[in-house]
């Protein structure tokens, strides 16, 4: 019979190799499926968008909107901690 000391490292290597092979296979299949699913065939719109919508124009709000960050208010108590 083989001793446990000789069998254990070999079994562990086999287990790690099987895990790595399964992981690489999973990632490869996932990549191929995602490439096939996410490909979009681009076709021109029929009828064109200009038929459906009004003419395009730039939107500029009046008066101009300016976003400014608010200042944080921090209150510090000077009393001793309880």
Helices and strands as residue ranges (DSSP letters): H 4-38, H 49-52
